[in-house]
Amino acid sequence: MADEPESTDDAAEATDAADAADRALPEPAYEEAMAAHEQRLADDRRYAIEAGRRKGGLAGAAMAGAMFAMSEIVEGPKKDDKPVTVEASSDPDDVDRDGIAVQVGEVEIGSPALPTLDPVTERTTRKPPQV
C-alpha cells in the first residue's frame, strides 16, 4: 500500500513532463503557417528569376539568382528575435536635473545637477561666401 502514493506521484510527474514537452513543441498551425510562408518566398524568388529571364535572357536570370544569393550572404539567416520589454517599478531618476549621490561603503561620490540652458529660439543665418 505504501507503493501506491509513490506510483501516483510518479504518474503525476510523468504527466507533467509530457505536458511540458507538448508545450515546448510548436503548434501544428504554426508549422503550417511557416511552411506556407516559405513556399510563398520560394515562389517569389522563382517569379523574380523568371522575370529576369524574360527581360534579360540567360544573363538576367543569372543576375537575379546571384542577387538572391548575395542577399542571403549579407543578411544571414532570419532570426526570430522578439522585442524585450522591461517594466520598471518607478520612473528613472533624472540625473541631469537632480544630480546624483552614491555611497559605497565609506566612500561617497556625487555629481551636481547640470545647469539649465536657455532654449534656442533664434537661428543665426549665414550668408554663403561670395567667390
Backbone as XML, in Angstrom:
<?xml version="1.0"?>
<chain id="A" units="angstrom">
  <residue number="1" name="MET">
    <atom name="N" x="0.808" y="-1.199" z="0.000"/>
    <atom name="CA" x="0.000" y="0.000" z="0.000"/>
    <atom name="C" x="0.851" y="1.263" z="0.000"/>
  </residue>
  <residue number="2" name="ALA">
    <atom name="N" x="2.049" y="1.164" z="0.558"/>
    <atom name="CA" x="2.923" y="2.331" z="0.596"/>
    <atom name="C" x="3.421" y="2.675" z="-0.794"/>
  </residue>
  <residue number="3" name="ASP">
    <atom name="N" x="3.387" y="1.684" z="-1.706"/>
    <atom name="CA" x="3.847" y="1.929" z="-3.059"/>
    <atom name="C" x="2.847" y="2.742" z="-3.877"/>
  </residue>
  <residue number="4" name="GLU">
    <atom name="N" x="1.589" y="2.729" z="-3.516"/>
    <atom name="CA" x="0.575" y="3.430" z="-4.305"/>
    <atom name="C" x="0.805" y="4.945" z="-4.360"/>
  </residue>
  <residue number="5" name="PRO">
    <atom name="N" x="1.098" y="5.618" z="-3.242"/>
    <atom name="CA" x="1.331" y="7.061" z="-3.351"/>
    <atom name="C" x="2.538" y="7.381" z="-4.206"/>
  </residue>
  <residue number="6" name="GLU">
    <atom name="N" x="3.580" y="6.533" z="-4.115"/>
    <atom name="CA" x="4.748" y="6.786" z="-4.938"/>
    <atom name="C" x="4.418" y="6.611" z="-6.413"/>
  </residue>
  <residue number="7" name="SER">
    <atom name="N" x="3.629" y="5.595" z="-6.746"/>
    <atom name="CA" x="3.274" y="5.390" z="-8.150"/>
    <atom name="C" x="2.370" y="6.515" z="-8.639"/>
  </residue>
  <residue number="8" name="THR">
    <atom name="N" x="1.524" y="7.032" z="-7.780"/>
    <atom name="CA" x="0.675" y="8.161" z="-8.160"/>
    <atom name="C" x="1.539" y="9.393" z="-8.395"/>
  </residue>
  <residue number="9" name="ASP">
    <atom name="N" x="2.534" y="9.601" z="-7.512"/>
    <atom name="CA" x="3.447" y="10.730" z="-7.696"/>
    <atom name="C" x="4.255" y="10.565" z="-8.974"/>
  </residue>
  <residue number="10" name="ASP">
    <atom name="N" x="4.707" y="9.328" z="-9.237"/>
    <atom name="CA" x="5.466" y="9.074" z="-10.456"/>
    <atom name="C" x="4.609" y="9.331" z="-11.690"/>
  </residue>
  <residue number="11" name="ALA">
    <atom name="N" x="3.349" y="8.909" z="-11.633"/>
    <atom name="CA" x="2.450" y="9.124" z="-12.768"/>
    <atom name="C" x="2.199" y="10.614" z="-12.976"/>
  </residue>
  <residue number="12" name="ALA">
    <atom name="N" x="2.047" y="11.351" z="-11.873"/>
    <atom name="CA" x="1.821" y="12.794" z="-11.979"/>
    <atom name="C" x="3.048" y="13.483" z="-12.557"/>
  </residue>
  <residue number="13" name="GLU">
    <atom name="N" x="4.245" y="13.057" z="-12.118"/>
    <atom name="CA" x="5.472" y="13.641" z="-12.653"/>
    <atom name="C" x="5.633" y="13.325" z="-14.134"/>
  </residue>
  <residue number="14" name="ALA">
    <atom name="N" x="5.281" y="12.099" z="-14.529"/>
    <atom name="CA" x="5.374" y="11.722" z="-15.940"/>
    <atom name="C" x="4.394" y="12.539" z="-16.774"/>
  </residue>
  <residue number="15" name="THR">
    <atom name="N" x="3.194" y="12.757" z="-16.241"/>
    <atom name="CA" x="2.195" y="13.561" z="-16.953"/>
    <atom name="C" x="2.674" y="15.003" z="-17.073"/>
  </residue>
  <residue number="16" name="ASP">
    <atom name="N" x="3.249" y="15.551" z="-15.982"/>
    <atom name="CA" x="3.778" y="16.915" z="-16.025"/>
    <atom name="C" x="4.900" y="17.036" z="-17.045"/>
  </residue>
  <residue number="17" name="ALA">
    <atom name="N" x="5.778" y="16.027" z="-17.101"/>
    <atom name="CA" x="6.882" y="16.055" z="-18.061"/>
    <atom name="C" x="6.352" y="15.987" z="-19.490"/>
  </residue>
  <residue number="18" name="ALA">
    <atom name="N" x="5.329" y="15.163" z="-19.723"/>
    <atom name="CA" x="4.745" y="15.059" z="-21.064"/>
    <atom name="C" x="4.068" y="16.368" z="-21.456"/>
  </residue>
  <residue number="19" name="ASP">
    <atom name="N" x="3.369" y="16.995" z="-20.489"/>
    <atom name="CA" x="2.728" y="18.278" z="-20.775"/>
    <atom name="C" x="3.767" y="19.347" z="-21.099"/>
  </residue>
  <residue number="20" name="ALA">
    <atom name="N" x="4.872" y="19.346" z="-20.372"/>
    <atom name="CA" x="5.935" y="20.321" z="-20.631"/>
    <atom name="C" x="6.540" y="20.102" z="-22.009"/>
  </residue>
  <residue number="21" name="ALA">
    <atom name="N" x="6.702" y="18.842" z="-22.397"/>
    <atom name="CA" x="7.250" y="18.547" z="-23.725"/>
    <atom name="C" x="6.285" y="19.006" z="-24.810"/>
  </residue>
  <residue number="22" name="ASP">
    <atom name="N" x="4.984" y="18.816" z="-24.590"/>
    <atom name="CA" x="3.997" y="19.258" z="-25.577"/>
    <atom name="C" x="3.997" y="20.781" z="-25.704"/>
  </residue>
  <residue number="23" name="ARG">
    <atom name="N" x="4.174" y="21.483" z="-24.584"/>
    <atom name="CA" x="4.200" y="22.946" z="-24.628"/>
    <atom name="C" x="5.457" y="23.457" z="-25.307"/>
  </residue>
  <residue number="24" name="ALA">
    <atom name="N" x="6.545" y="22.701" z="-25.230"/>
    <atom name="CA" x="7.806" y="23.144" z="-25.820"/>
    <atom name="C" x="7.788" y="23.033" z="-27.337"/>
  </residue>
  <residue number="25" name="LEU">
    <atom name="N" x="7.013" y="22.107" z="-27.877"/>
    <atom name="CA" x="6.957" y="21.927" z="-29.325"/>
    <atom name="C" x="6.038" y="22.971" z="-29.942"/>
  </residue>
  <residue number="26" name="PRO">
    <atom name="N" x="6.344" y="23.438" z="-31.144"/>
    <atom name="CA" x="5.453" y="24.405" z="-31.798"/>
    <atom name="C" x="4.130" y="23.749" z="-32.181"/>
  </residue>
  <residue number="27" name="GLU">
    <atom name="N" x="3.105" y="24.561" z="-32.230"/>
    <atom name="CA" x="1.781" y="24.057" z="-32.577"/>
    <atom name="C" x="1.733" y="23.695" z="-34.060"/>
  </residue>
  <residue number="28" name="PRO">
    <atom name="N" x="0.865" y="22.741" z="-34.432"/>
    <atom name="CA" x="0.764" y="22.370" z="-35.854"/>
    <atom name="C" x="0.355" y="23.545" z="-36.741"/>
  </residue>
  <residue number="29" name="ALA">
    <atom name="N" x="-0.484" y="24.436" z="-36.246"/>
    <atom name="CA" x="-0.900" y="25.594" z="-37.048"/>
    <atom name="C" x="0.297" y="26.496" z="-37.339"/>
  </residue>
  <residue number="30" name="TYR">
    <atom name="N" x="1.203" y="26.619" z="-36.377"/>
    <atom name="CA" x="2.407" y="27.432" z="-36.577"/>
    <atom name="C" x="3.276" y="26.810" z="-37.656"/>
  </residue>
  <residue number="31" name="GLU">
    <atom name="N" x="3.459" y="25.492" z="-37.594"/>
    <atom name="CA" x="4.282" y="24.814" z="-38.598"/>
    <atom name="C" x="3.667" y="24.954" z="-39.991"/>
  </residue>
  <residue number="32" name="GLU">
    <atom name="N" x="2.336" y="24.859" z="-40.086"/>
    <atom name="CA" x="1.666" y="25.018" z="-41.378"/>
    <atom name="C" x="1.847" y="26.446" z="-41.905"/>
  </residue>
  <residue number="33" name="ALA">
    <atom name="N" x="1.728" y="27.426" z="-41.028"/>
    <atom name="CA" x="1.898" y="28.819" z="-41.446"/>
    <atom name="C" x="3.328" y="29.068" z="-41.915"/>
  </residue>
  <residue number="34" name="MET">
    <atom name="N" x="4.306" y="28.506" z="-41.213"/>
    <atom name="CA" x="5.705" y="28.675" z="-41.620"/>
    <atom name="C" x="5.967" y="27.993" z="-42.960"/>
  </residue>
  <residue number="35" name="ALA">
    <atom name="N" x="5.388" y="26.810" z="-43.168"/>
    <atom name="CA" x="5.570" y="26.116" z="-44.445"/>
    <atom name="C" x="4.949" y="26.926" z="-45.581"/>
  </residue>
  <residue number="36" name="ALA">
    <atom name="N" x="3.766" y="27.499" z="-45.347"/>
    <atom name="CA" x="3.119" y="28.322" z="-46.372"/>
    <atom name="C" x="3.947" y="29.576" z="-46.657"/>
  </residue>
  <residue number="37" name="HIS">
    <atom name="N" x="4.508" y="30.174" z="-45.618"/>
    <atom name="CA" x="5.345" y="31.367" z="-45.797"/>
    <atom name="C" x="6.596" y="31.031" z="-46.607"/>
  </residue>
  <residue number="38" name="GLU">
    <atom name="N" x="7.251" y="29.930" z="-46.283"/>
    <atom name="CA" x="8.448" y="29.532" z="-47.026"/>
    <atom name="C" x="8.113" y="29.218" z="-48.482"/>
  </residue>
  <residue number="39" name="GLN">
    <atom name="N" x="6.938" y="28.638" z="-48.723"/>
    <atom name="CA" x="6.517" y="28.354" z="-50.094"/>
    <atom name="C" x="6.300" y="29.652" z="-50.868"/>
  </residue>
  <residue number="40" name="ARG">
    <atom name="N" x="5.689" y="30.661" z="-50.207"/>
    <atom name="CA" x="5.489" y="31.959" z="-50.862"/>
    <atom name="C" x="6.829" y="32.608" z="-51.195"/>
  </residue>
  <residue number="41" name="LEU">
    <atom name="N" x="7.794" y="32.513" z="-50.278"/>
    <atom name="CA" x="9.116" y="33.079" z="-50.553"/>
    <atom name="C" x="9.776" y="32.385" z="-51.744"/>
  </residue>
  <residue number="42" name="ALA">
    <atom name="N" x="9.670" y="31.058" z="-51.791"/>
    <atom name="CA" x="10.261" y="30.320" z="-52.910"/>
    <atom name="C" x="9.584" y="30.704" z="-54.220"/>
  </residue>
  <residue number="43" name="ASP">
    <atom name="N" x="8.247" y="30.863" z="-54.193"/>
    <atom name="CA" x="7.525" y="31.274" z="-55.400"/>
    <atom name="C" x="7.943" y="32.678" z="-55.837"/>
  </residue>
  <residue number="44" name="ASP">
    <atom name="N" x="8.083" y="33.595" z="-54.865"/>
    <atom name="CA" x="8.504" y="34.961" z="-55.200"/>
    <atom name="C" x="9.878" y="34.963" z="-55.854"/>
  </residue>
  <residue number="45" name="ARG">
    <atom name="N" x="10.780" y="34.145" z="-55.347"/>
    <atom name="CA" x="12.122" y="34.077" z="-55.939"/>
    <atom name="C" x="12.067" y="33.503" z="-57.348"/>
  </residue>
  <residue number="46" name="ARG">
    <atom name="N" x="11.276" y="32.454" z="-57.510"/>
    <atom name="CA" x="11.168" y="31.846" z="-58.836"/>
    <atom name="C" x="10.585" y="32.842" z="-59.837"/>
  </residue>
  <residue number="47" name="TYR">
    <atom name="N" x="9.554" y="33.595" z="-59.417"/>
    <atom name="CA" x="8.951" y="34.581" z="-60.314"/>
    <atom name="C" x="9.944" y="35.685" z="-60.655"/>
  </residue>
  <residue number="48" name="ALA">
    <atom name="N" x="10.761" y="36.111" z="-59.682"/>
    <atom name="CA" x="11.750" y="37.155" z="-59.947"/>
    <atom name="C" x="12.803" y="36.659" z="-60.933"/>
  </residue>
  <residue number="49" name="ILE">
    <atom name="N" x="13.225" y="35.415" z="-60.783"/>
    <atom name="CA" x="14.216" y="34.863" z="-61.715"/>
    <atom name="C" x="13.604" y="34.723" z="-63.107"/>
  </residue>
  <residue number="50" name="GLU">
    <atom name="N" x="12.323" y="34.295" z="-63.167"/>
    <atom name="CA" x="11.653" y="34.198" z="-64.471"/>
    <atom name="C" x="11.515" y="35.579" z="-65.114"/>
  </residue>
  <residue number="51" name="ALA">
    <atom name="N" x="11.219" y="36.604" z="-64.306"/>
    <atom name="CA" x="11.120" y="37.963" z="-64.853"/>
    <atom name="C" x="12.479" y="38.421" z="-65.368"/>
  </residue>
  <residue number="52" name="GLY">
    <atom name="N" x="13.544" y="38.084" z="-64.656"/>
    <atom name="CA" x="14.889" y="38.416" z="-65.126"/>
    <atom name="C" x="15.208" y="37.717" z="-66.435"/>
  </residue>
  <residue number="53" name="ARG">
    <atom name="N" x="14.748" y="36.466" z="-66.574"/>
    <atom name="CA" x="14.981" y="35.728" z="-67.822"/>
    <atom name="C" x="14.202" y="36.374" z="-68.972"/>
  </residue>
  <residue number="54" name="ARG">
    <atom name="N" x="12.956" y="36.802" z="-68.708"/>
    <atom name="CA" x="12.172" y="37.440" z="-69.767"/>
    <atom name="C" x="12.799" y="38.754" z="-70.206"/>
  </residue>
  <residue number="55" name="LYS">
    <atom name="N" x="13.304" y="39.526" z="-69.233"/>
    <atom name="CA" x="13.839" y="40.845" z="-69.563"/>
    <atom name="C" x="15.260" y="40.800" z="-70.094"/>
  </residue>
  <residue number="56" name="GLY">
    <atom name="N" x="16.091" y="39.906" z="-69.545"/>
    <atom name="CA" x="17.498" y="39.929" z="-69.924"/>
    <atom name="C" x="18.034" y="38.603" z="-70.408"/>
  </residue>
  <residue number="57" name="GLY">
    <atom name="N" x="17.148" y="37.661" z="-70.678"/>
    <atom name="CA" x="17.611" y="36.362" z="-71.154"/>
    <atom name="C" x="18.327" y="35.598" z="-70.051"/>
  </residue>
  <residue number="58" name="LEU">
    <atom name="N" x="19.272" y="34.776" z="-70.460"/>
    <atom name="CA" x="20.010" y="33.950" z="-69.511"/>
    <atom name="C" x="20.811" y="34.812" z="-68.537"/>
  </residue>
  <residue number="59" name="ALA">
    <atom name="N" x="21.374" y="35.908" z="-69.031"/>
    <atom name="CA" x="22.153" y="36.793" z="-68.159"/>
    <atom name="C" x="21.262" y="37.433" z="-67.094"/>
  </residue>
  <residue number="60" name="GLY">
    <atom name="N" x="20.037" y="37.803" z="-67.453"/>
    <atom name="CA" x="19.105" y="38.388" z="-66.485"/>
    <atom name="C" x="18.714" y="37.394" z="-65.410"/>
  </residue>
  <residue number="61" name="ALA">
    <atom name="N" x="18.472" y="36.142" z="-65.804"/>
    <atom name="CA" x="18.132" y="35.110" z="-64.830"/>
    <atom name="C" x="19.310" y="34.845" z="-63.902"/>
  </residue>
  <residue number="62" name="ALA">
    <atom name="N" x="20.513" y="34.807" z="-64.474"/>
    <atom name="CA" x="21.704" y="34.581" z="-63.650"/>
    <atom name="C" x="21.909" y="35.735" z="-62.675"/>
  </residue>
  <residue number="63" name="MET">
    <atom name="N" x="21.667" y="36.957" z="-63.134"/>
    <atom name="CA" x="21.834" y="38.120" z="-62.262"/>
    <atom name="C" x="20.806" y="38.093" z="-61.128"/>
  </residue>
  <residue number="64" name="ALA">
    <atom name="N" x="19.565" y="37.734" z="-61.431"/>
    <atom name="CA" x="18.540" y="37.659" z="-60.385"/>
    <atom name="C" x="18.907" y="36.596" z="-59.355"/>
  </residue>
  <residue number="65" name="GLY">
    <atom name="N" x="19.358" y="35.441" z="-59.813"/>
    <atom name="CA" x="19.771" y="34.393" z="-58.884"/>
    <atom name="C" x="20.959" y="34.813" z="-58.042"/>
  </residue>
  <residue number="66" name="ALA">
    <atom name="N" x="21.911" y="35.504" z="-58.664"/>
    <atom name="CA" x="23.083" y="35.972" z="-57.923"/>
    <atom name="C" x="22.687" y="37.011" z="-56.879"/>
  </residue>
  <residue number="67" name="MET">
    <atom name="N" x="21.703" y="37.851" z="-57.199"/>
    <atom name="CA" x="21.257" y="38.852" z="-56.234"/>
    <atom name="C" x="20.615" y="38.187" z="-55.020"/>
  </residue>
  <residue number="68" name="PHE">
    <atom name="N" x="19.828" y="37.128" z="-55.235"/>
    <atom name="CA" x="19.236" y="36.405" z="-54.111"/>
    <atom name="C" x="20.313" y="35.749" z="-53.259"/>
  </residue>
  <residue number="69" name="ALA">
    <atom name="N" x="21.322" y="35.167" z="-53.912"/>
    <atom name="CA" x="22.414" y="34.536" z="-53.164"/>
    <atom name="C" x="23.173" y="35.575" z="-52.344"/>
  </residue>
  <residue number="70" name="MET">
    <atom name="N" x="23.436" y="36.733" z="-52.935"/>
    <atom name="CA" x="24.150" y="37.786" z="-52.203"/>
    <atom name="C" x="23.324" y="38.305" z="-51.029"/>
  </residue>
  <residue number="71" name="SER">
    <atom name="N" x="22.016" y="38.428" z="-51.217"/>
    <atom name="CA" x="21.187" y="38.910" z="-50.107"/>
    <atom name="C" x="21.203" y="37.916" z="-48.949"/>
  </residue>
  <residue number="72" name="GLU">
    <atom name="N" x="21.225" y="36.616" z="-49.240"/>
    <atom name="CA" x="21.297" y="35.620" z="-48.172"/>
    <atom name="C" x="22.639" y="35.681" z="-47.460"/>
  </residue>
  <residue number="73" name="ILE">
    <atom name="N" x="23.709" y="35.928" z="-48.214"/>
    <atom name="CA" x="25.038" y="36.001" z="-47.603"/>
    <atom name="C" x="25.145" y="37.236" z="-46.721"/>
  </residue>
  <residue number="74" name="VAL">
    <atom name="N" x="24.674" y="38.371" z="-47.214"/>
    <atom name="CA" x="24.809" y="39.624" z="-46.475"/>
    <atom name="C" x="23.876" y="39.655" z="-45.270"/>
  </residue>
  <residue number="75" name="GLU">
    <atom name="N" x="22.613" y="39.292" z="-45.470"/>
    <atom name="CA" x="21.628" y="39.389" z="-44.397"/>
    <atom name="C" x="21.735" y="38.243" z="-43.408"/>
  </residue>
  <residue number="76" name="GLY">
    <atom name="N" x="22.191" y="37.097" z="-43.839"/>
    <atom name="CA" x="22.278" y="35.943" z="-42.960"/>
    <atom name="C" x="20.910" y="35.317" z="-42.761"/>
  </residue>
  <residue number="77" name="PRO">
    <atom name="N" x="20.848" y="34.285" z="-41.940"/>
    <atom name="CA" x="19.567" y="33.629" z="-41.721"/>
    <atom name="C" x="18.613" y="34.530" z="-40.937"/>
  </residue>
  <residue number="78" name="LYS">
    <atom name="N" x="17.334" y="34.344" z="-41.170"/>
    <atom name="CA" x="16.328" y="35.129" z="-40.472"/>
    <atom name="C" x="16.311" y="34.710" z="-39.009"/>
  </residue>
  <residue number="79" name="LYS">
    <atom name="N" x="16.189" y="35.692" z="-38.131"/>
    <atom name="CA" x="16.166" y="35.419" z="-36.702"/>
    <atom name="C" x="14.775" y="35.721" z="-36.175"/>
  </residue>
  <residue number="80" name="ASP">
    <atom name="N" x="14.359" y="34.936" z="-35.224"/>
    <atom name="CA" x="13.060" y="35.140" z="-34.600"/>
    <atom name="C" x="13.222" y="35.894" z="-33.290"/>
  </residue>
  <residue number="81" name="ASP">
    <atom name="N" x="14.004" y="36.976" z="-33.319"/>
    <atom name="CA" x="14.208" y="37.763" z="-32.111"/>
    <atom name="C" x="12.944" y="38.552" z="-31.824"/>
  </residue>
  <residue number="82" name="LYS">
    <atom name="N" x="12.504" y="38.457" z="-30.613"/>
    <atom name="CA" x="11.325" y="39.198" z="-30.210"/>
    <atom name="C" x="11.786" y="40.404" z="-29.393"/>
  </residue>
  <residue number="83" name="PRO">
    <atom name="N" x="11.069" y="41.506" z="-29.456"/>
    <atom name="CA" x="11.483" y="42.668" z="-28.670"/>
    <atom name="C" x="11.393" y="42.370" z="-27.176"/>
  </residue>
  <residue number="84" name="VAL">
    <atom name="N" x="12.342" y="42.879" z="-26.432"/>
    <atom name="CA" x="12.388" y="42.664" z="-24.994"/>
    <atom name="C" x="11.773" y="43.878" z="-24.317"/>
  </residue>
  <residue number="85" name="THR">
    <atom name="N" x="10.829" y="43.624" z="-23.437"/>
    <atom name="CA" x="10.168" y="44.692" z="-22.709"/>
    <atom name="C" x="10.507" y="44.541" z="-21.232"/>
  </residue>
  <residue number="86" name="VAL">
    <atom name="N" x="11.016" y="45.593" z="-20.650"/>
    <atom name="CA" x="11.356" y="45.569" z="-19.233"/>
    <atom name="C" x="10.516" y="46.627" z="-18.542"/>
  </residue>
  <residue number="87" name="GLU">
    <atom name="N" x="9.824" y="46.208" z="-17.508"/>
    <atom name="CA" x="8.994" y="47.148" z="-16.775"/>
    <atom name="C" x="9.718" y="47.560" z="-15.503"/>
  </residue>
  <residue number="88" name="ALA">
    <atom name="N" x="9.728" y="48.856" z="-15.241"/>
    <atom name="CA" x="10.353" y="49.375" z="-14.028"/>
    <atom name="C" x="9.264" y="49.700" z="-13.011"/>
  </residue>
  <residue number="89" name="SER">
    <atom name="N" x="9.616" y="49.610" z="-11.746"/>
    <atom name="CA" x="8.632" y="49.889" z="-10.706"/>
    <atom name="C" x="8.400" y="51.389" z="-10.526"/>
  </residue>
  <residue number="90" name="SER">
    <atom name="N" x="9.302" y="52.209" z="-11.044"/>
    <atom name="CA" x="9.139" y="53.659" z="-10.928"/>
    <atom name="C" x="9.800" y="54.328" z="-12.124"/>
  </residue>
  <residue number="91" name="ASP">
    <atom name="N" x="9.616" y="55.639" z="-12.213"/>
    <atom name="CA" x="10.259" y="56.393" z="-13.286"/>
    <atom name="C" x="11.759" y="56.490" z="-13.004"/>
  </residue>
  <residue number="92" name="PRO">
    <atom name="N" x="12.573" y="56.537" z="-14.033"/>
    <atom name="CA" x="14.015" y="56.661" z="-13.803"/>
    <atom name="C" x="14.361" y="58.046" z="-13.250"/>
  </residue>
  <residue number="93" name="ASP">
    <atom name="N" x="15.444" y="58.092" z="-12.511"/>
    <atom name="CA" x="15.898" y="59.373" z="-11.965"/>
    <atom name="C" x="16.451" y="60.238" z="-13.087"/>
  </residue>
  <residue number="94" name="ASP">
    <atom name="N" x="16.203" y="61.548" z="-12.989"/>
    <atom name="CA" x="16.748" y="62.490" z="-13.962"/>
    <atom name="C" x="18.054" y="63.027" z="-13.396"/>
  </residue>
  <residue number="95" name="VAL">
    <atom name="N" x="19.155" y="62.392" z="-13.745"/>
    <atom name="CA" x="20.466" y="62.746" z="-13.209"/>
    <atom name="C" x="20.871" y="64.135" z="-13.669"/>
  </residue>
  <residue number="96" name="ASP">
    <atom name="N" x="20.504" y="64.520" z="-14.890"/>
    <atom name="CA" x="20.868" y="65.847" z="-15.392"/>
    <atom name="C" x="20.200" y="66.946" z="-14.576"/>
  </residue>
  <residue number="97" name="ARG">
    <atom name="N" x="18.961" y="66.751" z="-14.186"/>
    <atom name="CA" x="18.218" y="67.781" z="-13.463"/>
    <atom name="C" x="18.464" y="67.717" z="-11.953"/>
  </residue>
  <residue number="98" name="ASP">
    <atom name="N" x="18.533" y="66.499" z="-11.393"/>
    <atom name="CA" x="18.615" y="66.338" z="-9.947"/>
    <atom name="C" x="20.027" y="66.104" z="-9.425"/>
  </residue>
  <residue number="99" name="GLY">
    <atom name="N" x="20.947" y="65.716" z="-10.277"/>
    <atom name="CA" x="22.272" y="65.329" z="-9.805"/>
    <atom name="C" x="22.213" y="63.902" z="-9.266"/>
  </residue>
  <residue number="100" name="ILE">
    <atom name="N" x="23.338" y="63.451" z="-8.710"/>
    <atom name="CA" x="23.367" y="62.090" z="-8.189"/>
    <atom name="C" x="24.333" y="62.040" z="-7.015"/>
  </residue>
  <residue number="101" name="ALA">
    <atom name="N" x="24.001" y="61.220" z="-6.044"/>
    <atom name="CA" x="24.884" y="60.978" z="-4.905"/>
    <atom name="C" x="24.814" y="59.492" z="-4.585"/>
  </residue>
  <residue number="102" name="VAL">
    <atom name="N" x="25.980" y="58.834" z="-4.534"/>
    <atom name="CA" x="26.047" y="57.400" z="-4.283"/>
    <atom name="C" x="27.064" y="57.166" z="-3.183"/>
  </residue>
  <residue number="103" name="GLN">
    <atom name="N" x="26.710" y="56.301" z="-2.243"/>
    <atom name="CA" x="27.641" y="55.953" z="-1.183"/>
    <atom name="C" x="27.915" y="54.463" z="-1.261"/>
  </residue>
  <residue number="104" name="VAL">
    <atom name="N" x="29.200" y="54.120" z="-1.392"/>
    <atom name="CA" x="29.632" y="52.733" z="-1.430"/>
    <atom name="C" x="30.558" y="52.533" z="-0.248"/>
  </residue>
  <residue number="105" name="GLY">
    <atom name="N" x="30.066" y="51.792" z="0.725"/>
    <atom name="CA" x="30.864" y="51.622" z="1.940"/>
    <atom name="C" x="31.019" y="52.963" z="2.632"/>
  </residue>
  <residue number="106" name="GLU">
    <atom name="N" x="32.261" y="53.373" z="2.858"/>
    <atom name="CA" x="32.526" y="54.659" z="3.498"/>
    <atom name="C" x="32.798" y="55.770" z="2.491"/>
  </residue>
  <residue number="107" name="VAL">
    <atom name="N" x="32.817" y="55.436" z="1.213"/>
    <atom name="CA" x="33.131" y="56.416" z="0.170"/>
    <atom name="C" x="31.829" y="56.950" z="-0.421"/>
  </residue>
  <residue number="108" name="GLU">
    <atom name="N" x="31.720" y="58.271" z="-0.460"/>
    <atom name="CA" x="30.542" y="58.899" z="-1.053"/>
    <atom name="C" x="30.965" y="59.654" z="-2.306"/>
  </residue>
  <residue number="109" name="ILE">
    <atom name="N" x="30.273" y="59.385" z="-3.383"/>
    <atom name="CA" x="30.567" y="60.014" z="-4.667"/>
    <atom name="C" x="29.315" y="60.742" z="-5.117"/>
  </residue>
  <residue number="110" name="GLY">
    <atom name="N" x="29.483" y="61.952" z="-5.631"/>
    <atom name="CA" x="28.330" y="62.709" z="-6.070"/>
    <atom name="C" x="28.661" y="63.611" z="-7.230"/>
  </residue>
  <residue number="111" name="SER">
    <atom name="N" x="27.622" y="64.035" z="-7.907"/>
    <atom name="CA" x="27.764" y="64.955" z="-9.020"/>
    <atom name="C" x="26.582" y="65.909" z="-8.975"/>
  </residue>
  <residue number="112" name="PRO">
    <atom name="N" x="26.833" y="67.217" z="-9.078"/>
    <atom name="CA" x="25.718" y="68.162" z="-9.024"/>
    <atom name="C" x="24.900" y="68.126" z="-10.316"/>
  </residue>
  <residue number="113" name="ALA">
    <atom name="N" x="23.735" y="68.709" z="-10.237"/>
    <atom name="CA" x="22.881" y="68.794" z="-11.419"/>
    <atom name="C" x="23.512" y="69.723" z="-12.447"/>
  </residue>
  <residue number="114" name="LEU">
    <atom name="N" x="23.245" y="69.466" z="-13.702"/>
    <atom name="CA" x="23.758" y="70.314" z="-14.769"/>
    <atom name="C" x="22.988" y="71.626" z="-14.796"/>
  </residue>
  <residue number="115" name="PRO">
    <atom name="N" x="23.650" y="72.722" z="-15.140"/>
    <atom name="CA" x="22.921" y="73.993" z="-15.230"/>
    <atom name="C" x="21.941" y="73.948" z="-16.405"/>
  </residue>
  <residue number="116" name="THR">
    <atom name="N" x="20.791" y="74.562" z="-16.203"/>
    <atom name="CA" x="19.807" y="74.593" z="-17.280"/>
    <atom name="C" x="20.182" y="75.685" z="-18.264"/>
  </residue>
  <residue number="117" name="LEU">
    <atom name="N" x="20.030" y="75.389" z="-19.516"/>
    <atom name="CA" x="20.359" y="76.331" z="-20.582"/>
    <atom name="C" x="19.078" y="76.917" z="-21.146"/>
  </residue>
  <residue number="118" name="ASP">
    <atom name="N" x="19.167" y="78.156" z="-21.603"/>
    <atom name="CA" x="18.019" y="78.782" z="-22.245"/>
    <atom name="C" x="17.770" y="78.094" z="-23.579"/>
  </residue>
  <residue number="119" name="PRO">
    <atom name="N" x="16.500" y="77.932" z="-23.943"/>
    <atom name="CA" x="16.222" y="77.298" z="-25.229"/>
    <atom name="C" x="16.652" y="78.186" z="-26.391"/>
  </residue>
  <residue number="120" name="VAL">
    <atom name="N" x="17.046" y="77.577" z="-27.457"/>
    <atom name="CA" x="17.454" y="78.309" z="-28.654"/>
    <atom name="C" x="16.184" y="78.697" z="-29.399"/>
  </residue>
  <residue number="121" name="THR">
    <atom name="N" x="15.948" y="80.007" z="-29.511"/>
    <atom name="CA" x="14.729" y="80.469" z="-30.173"/>
    <atom name="C" x="15.011" y="81.127" z="-31.505"/>
  </residue>
  <residue number="122" name="GLU">
    <atom name="N" x="16.218" y="81.624" z="-31.681"/>
    <atom name="CA" x="16.551" y="82.277" z="-32.939"/>
    <atom name="C" x="17.659" y="81.502" z="-33.621"/>
  </residue>
  <residue number="123" name="ARG">
    <atom name="N" x="17.527" y="81.398" z="-34.884"/>
    <atom name="CA" x="18.552" y="80.723" z="-35.665"/>
    <atom name="C" x="19.365" y="81.780" z="-36.394"/>
  </residue>
  <residue number="124" name="THR">
    <atom name="N" x="20.652" y="81.685" z="-36.282"/>
    <atom name="CA" x="21.506" y="82.635" z="-36.989"/>
    <atom name="C" x="21.663" y="82.160" z="-38.420"/>
  </residue>
  <residue number="125" name="THR">
    <atom name="N" x="21.515" y="83.091" z="-39.324"/>
    <atom name="CA" x="21.679" y="82.752" z="-40.734"/>
    <atom name="C" x="22.991" y="83.325" z="-41.214"/>
  </residue>
  <residue number="126" name="ARG">
    <atom name="N" x="23.689" y="82.538" z="-41.968"/>
    <atom name="CA" x="24.968" y="82.981" z="-42.514"/>
    <atom name="C" x="24.842" y="83.079" z="-44.014"/>
  </residue>
  <residue number="127" name="LYS">
    <atom name="N" x="25.400" y="84.128" z="-44.524"/>
    <atom name="CA" x="25.414" y="84.271" z="-45.974"/>
    <atom name="C" x="26.540" y="83.413" z="-46.517"/>
  </residue>
  <residue number="128" name="PRO">
    <atom name="N" x="26.301" y="82.755" z="-47.617"/>
    <atom name="CA" x="27.381" y="81.960" z="-48.194"/>
    <atom name="C" x="28.480" y="82.880" z="-48.709"/>
  </residue>
  <residue number="129" name="PRO">
    <atom name="N" x="29.724" y="82.472" z="-48.607"/>
    <atom name="CA" x="30.812" y="83.331" z="-49.093"/>
    <atom name="C" x="30.699" y="83.529" z="-50.598"/>
  </residue>
  <residue number="130" name="GLN">
    <atom name="N" x="30.967" y="84.737" z="-51.005"/>
    <atom name="CA" x="30.913" y="85.032" z="-52.434"/>
    <atom name="C" x="32.292" y="84.862" z="-53.029"/>
  </residue>
  <residue number="131" name="VAL">
    <atom name="N" x="32.341" y="84.093" z="-54.051"/>
    <atom name="CA" x="33.622" y="83.804" z="-54.693"/>
    <atom name="C" x="33.739" y="84.572" z="-55.973"/>
  </residue>
</chain>
